Amino acid sequence: MSSLSSSSPSSSFDVVVVGAGAAGLFCAALAGQRGLRVLLVDHSEKVGEKIRISGGGRANFTNRDLDVRAPQRHFVGDNPNFCRSALSRYAPQQFIDMVQRHGIAYHEKHKGQLFCDGSSQQIVDMLLAECAAGNVERWQPCKLGDITHVDGRYQINSTRGPIDAPKLVVATGGLSIPQIGASDFGYRIAEQFGLRLVSPRPALVPLTFGGDAWAPYAGLAGLALPVRIETGGKKDKMAFLEDLLFTHRGLSGPAVLQISSYWKPGSPLTLDFAPGTDVAESLADAKRRSKKRIANELAALVPSRLADAWVGEDPALQRPVNEATDKALAALSERIARWQITPSGTEGYKKAEVTAGGVDTRDLSSQTMESKQPGLYFIGEVVDVTGWLGGYNFQWAWASAHACAQAL
């Protein structure tokens, strides 16, 4: 790890990049390789921690399904179209080419998600190698203090001495996963220079349900199954077909992480536990031909633990299916195909994979990522652009870093 003591005669750079995560590492590397004198600063000793822990330690580093003609389809924000320019100019295949050049083996899991065959540390090492190729100077751990803008240059106090540069790139991420050093530093810089913020909130996060309301379902903790999940009204309805996981406190799994970015507090979720199956028709057919208990017939359509829990709540369903009333079977079918439940909240930043909200895109250039404040750029998660689960947020990190580095 390169470092510089505060007694160094030179603390002048062309660019200072704050934050050595995915976006910061990549932007610093590209800017350095374009011949700029780059300083990369991070308050933590380790770089790329979010890359390291992502994808179960195998880093879901991009998504092949991203449509470069309409990339905003996979992103959330007050202005989803903002991300279109950067994403269309740096496609997943360009990052994949770099991964291949570094000899990193990878595989596709499903829905376009690409993971390392080995450890996610390979992606971190690749980015560090790219930084080294651009002669990027790294100061870590190094905390920044006051930042001022005088005569077209940023003057920054740091624990390793004063720094100055005409360009400052903020790549400090969001508030999610505080245990690996997340902070609001980027938002504070934005506010200092008069930029607007969209209120940050946890995204790609498990949802929770208040104590008593969840008691009947807490026993299902650990149960996973594919569902269709939706939220929103007629104008803003959003739905996903993904796996759901019951937990002691609520719901998790890819289905819930995806919908959490669209869910608004106080709104219900609607779940179909047997997507693609006409449950009412299946149970009506069972009533005509079977003498099995209702729970047994239902277990052919959904996991038996779920069937037992749903049937167990209603005395009218504790009987053979051929003795059940049509009304009771219709109510059960409706419950399986359209279960409505309103979360009380989320598991918060400690369990959120990303932060939604952030620096308002109205104050940034979609071409260059430069803000209304000259020479001040924001990239990656600190911006109000949030991708779907499955490598989209990393692709935004790479693409916004690339757009910024080209402009520097």
C-alpha positions, 0 to 999 in steps of 0.5 A, a space after each residue: 500500500 503506497 502512502 505519503 507522509 504529511 511532510 511530503 513536499 508535493 500534495 498537489 494533484 490533478 484529481 483527488 478521488 475520495 472513496 476506494 470502493 468500486 466506483 472510486 477505484 475504477 475512476 482513479 485507475 482510468 484517470 491515472 491511465 489517461 496521464 493525470 496525477 491522481 490521489 485516491 483517499 479512503 478513511 479505511 485501511 481496506 479497499 473495495 470492502 463491498 466488492 469483497 463481501 458481495 455475492 457471497 464472497 464471489 462478487 456479482 460484478 455485472 449483469 449481462 441482461 442490462 439493455 444498453 438501449 434502455 438501461 433505466 429499466 433496471 434502475 430506480 431514482 427520482 429521474 431513472 433516465 439520468 443513468 442512461 448516458 453513462 450506462 450506454 457508453 460503458 456496457 457490461 461487455 467492456 467490464 467483462 473484457 477487462 475481467 478476462 484480460 486479467 485472467 479471472 474465471 467467472 460464470 453466469 448464475 441466472 438472469 444475467 448475473 455474473 460471478 467470479 469462479 473464485 474469490 471476489 478478492 480477484 476483482 479488488 486485486 484487478 482494480 488495484 492493478 489497474 490503479 498501479 498501471 495509472 500510477 495512482 497514489 493511495 493514502 490509507 487510512 486517511 481522514 479528510 477534514 475541511 474542504 474549500 474551493 479557492 481560485 479554481 482549486 480544492 484545498 483539503 485538510 487531511 490527517 496526512 497533510 494538506 492536499 490541493 487539486 482542481 478536480 474532486 471526485 466523490 465516490 464515498 458510497 451510501 449509508 448501507 452496511 455501516 460495519 464496513 465503514 459506510 458514512 454520510 461524508 459524500 452527502 455532507 460535501 454535496 450539501 456544503 457546495 449547495 447541491 440538493 439531496 434526495 432523502 437516503 433510505 435503505 434499499 435491497 433490504 429485508 422487510 419486517 412486520 410488527 410483533 403480533 401481526 407476524 406471530 402466526 408466520 414466524 414459525 415459517 422462518 427458513 422457508 424459501 419458495 418462488 413467488 410473484 411479488 408486487 407493490 404500488 398502485 395502477 400508475 406505479 405498480 411493480 412486480 418481480 418473479 423471484 425467490 422469497 425467504 421467511 425470517 423470524 422478523 419478516 420477509 427476505 430473499 431476492 423477491 423482497 430485496 427487489 421490491 423493497 426499492 419500490 415499496 413505500 411505507 404504509 403500502 401493502 405487498 401482494 404475494 402469489 405463492 403459486 405463480 403460473 398456477 390456477 389455485 382455485 381450479 386445482 382445488 376445485 378439481 381436487 374436490 371432485 376426485 380426492 378424499 385427501 385432507 386439504 393441506 395435503 392437496 395444497 402441498 402439491 402446489 406450495 411447500 407443505 410447511 406453507 400449506 399447513 400454516 395457511 390451512 391451520 388458521 381456519 377450522 373450515 379447512 381442517 377436513 378432507 377436500 371433498 367435504 370443504 365448502 366452495 366458499 372455504 376453498 375459494 377463500 384459501 385460493 385467494 389467500 395463496 394467489 393474492 396474499 396481502 400484507 403491509 410491512 411495518 418497516 425494513 431491517 435498516 442500513 445494517 442489512 441493506 445492500 445499497 442506499 437509495 436516494 443521494 445526490 440529486 441528479 438534477 444537479 449533475 451532468 449525466 454526460 460527465 457526472 460533474 455537479 453544478 459546482 465546477 470541478 466537483 464530481 459524484 459517482 457510484 452509490 452516493 448518487 440518486 441511482 439505485 440498480 436492481 439486485 444482480 450486479 446492476 449497482 456494480 455496473 452503475 459504479 463502473 459506468 459512472 466512474 468511466 463517464 467521469 474519468 473520460 471527462 476529467 
